[in-house]
Amino acid sequence: MEPLNLHQNGSRIELLDVQQVQEVAEKIKMQFQTIDSVEEISITEAVGRVLAHDMVSKEDVPGFHRSTVDGYAVKARNTYGSTESMPTFFHITGSVKMGKDVNQTIQEGQAMYVPTGGMLPEGADAVVMIEDVEVVGDLLNVFEQVAPRENVIFKGEDVYDGEVVLKKGHRLRPQDLGGLAAIGVTKVPVYTKLKVGLLSTGDEIVPPETEELLPGQIRDINGISIAAAVQALGGQIIYGGIVKDQFDQYLSKSQELFQQVDFLILSGGSSMGTKDYTSQVMNQLGSPGVFVHGISIKPGKPTIIANCNGKPVMGLPGHPVSAMVLFELFGRQIMNQLHQVNENPFAKQLRARISRNIASQVGRTDYVRVQLEIRDHELWANPVFGKSGLITNLVKSDGMIEISQYKEGITAGEWVNVILFS
């Protein structure tokens, strides 16, 4: 752990108890319990939602052996040795109609035409592609041999009866909804949307729709970007507006919003300046209160996290880059934990070469924004440097890389993991 940082706050000296990134992640795991409220919704509305129960198939998919090509269903062993110069001859006994049952059985030396997706007749175990045959009347010349199961999907090969298709805690993607439709599921049990409150703070902050800014004013960036990040994770945002740097007003508005939500985010006021009241407000919202105030990270060092009567409250820095990076790291973790989301940590990562040397400080984890490009058939990550108050740093970035607390930096050409922004 880094040495304690001293800050003057009015007439008091306060301590910023800086913790390592992994320490914070572990503490979050210990602090918050799952919210078990469940609802059943249509799969047409379920993308991005989190499954509350395992989804088990009650049938085989497909429910019959089917062809993956246009061709002729045969017994594979009858085709062995077939070549263009020495084709094998088959007797064509008919054709399969799409969506219809086949009442015929293929015997030795027989073939039946079957379209892509069509049902395989009984007795057949392979399909010869139409490009590899020649039809002469009711005779079929086969010029290529096929192996058993070639060009065929067998019954239950995709999903078998009783198989767990998707597990509890899975965030539903478009392809998952297709999988559920395939097994006849049209309604799914999901956790109710997390209600996430967002309150922006600062005397200088004004609504984004403000057309003309007075000297010293800035538009509320975090109120838009953090809200969008919450919604991208399937949460319902409840925006509490902007509150000025006045303690009683800040506390009152926070208490009002706190009662309406599952997770409260306070944007701005997380450092240790004279008017930064966030930690005081959090400790009055409930106990045990603040358990993180300061993370050994760049950007976002003054981030605050509290447990207020079992409910998470997070204080993000006001600078938009810091706020987005810290939400991606810890706000996302909190939301996932509240719904027991089984997220693959590598699903949003890829490997690239870093394009230049980057120095870092041992004992602190650095997150550097990067822009991706293809160069000489390889993926390269170009650092996007700039102060954490510059939103265009994020606009230009595709993701970020982590420089471990144990490293003094990284060198040009080194392979790095890029954490993609949502």
Stockholm file with secondary structure:
# STOCKHOLM 1.0

chainA/1-422         MEPLNLHQNGSRIELLDVQQVQEVAEKIKMQFQTIDSVEEISITEAVGRVLAHDMVSKEDVPGFHRSTVDGYAVKARNTYGSTESMPTFFHITGSVKMGKDVNQTIQEGQAMYVPTGGMLPEGADAVVMIEDVEVVGDLLNVFEQVAPRENVIFKGEDVYDGEVVLKKGHRLRPQDLGGLAAIGVTKVPVYTKLKVGLLSTGDEIVPPETEELLPGQIRDINGISIAAAVQALGGQIIYGGIVKDQFDQYLSKSQELFQQVDFLILSGGSSMGTKDYTSQVMNQLGSPGVFVHGISIKPGKPTIIANCNGKPVMGLPGHPVSAMVLFELFGRQIMNQLHQVNENPFAKQLRARISRNIASQVGRTDYVRVQLEIRDHELWANPVFGKSGLITNLVKSDGMIEISQYKEGITAGEWVNVILFS
#=GR chainA/1-422 SS CCCCEEEEETTEEEEECCBCHHHHHHHHHHHCCCCCCEEEEEGGGCTTCBBSSCEECSSCBSSSCEESSSEEEECGGGGTTCCSSSCEEEEEEEECCTTCCCCCBCCTTEEEEECTTCBCCBTCCEEEEGGGEEEETTEEEECSCCCTTTTEECTTSSBCTTCEEECTTCBCCHHHHHHHHHTTCCEEEEECCCEEEEEEECTTEECTTCSSCCTTCEECSHHHHHHHHHHHTTCEEEEEEEECSCHHHHHHHHHHHHTTCSEEEEESCCSCSTTCCHHHHHHHHSSEEEEEECBSEESCTTCEEEEETTEEEEEECSSHHHHHHHIIIIIHHHHHHHTTCCCCTTTTEEEEEESSCEECCTTSEEEEEEEEEEETTEEEEEECCCCTTCTHHHHTCSEEEEECTTCSEECTTCEEEEEECC
#=GC SS_cons         CCCCEEEEETTEEEEECCBCHHHHHHHHHHHCCCCCCEEEEEGGGCTTCBBSSCEECSSCBSSSCEESSSEEEECGGGGTTCCSSSCEEEEEEEECCTTCCCCCBCCTTEEEEECTTCBCCBTCCEEEEGGGEEEETTEEEECSCCCTTTTEECTTSSBCTTCEEECTTCBCCHHHHHHHHHTTCCEEEEECCCEEEEEEECTTEECTTCSSCCTTCEECSHHHHHHHHHHHTTCEEEEEEEECSCHHHHHHHHHHHHTTCSEEEEESCCSCSTTCCHHHHHHHHSSEEEEEECBSEESCTTCEEEEETTEEEEEECSSHHHHHHHIIIIIHHHHHHHTTCCCCTTTTEEEEEESSCEECCTTSEEEEEEEEEEETTEEEEEECCCCTTCTHHHHTCSEEEEECTTCSEECTTCEEEEEECC
//
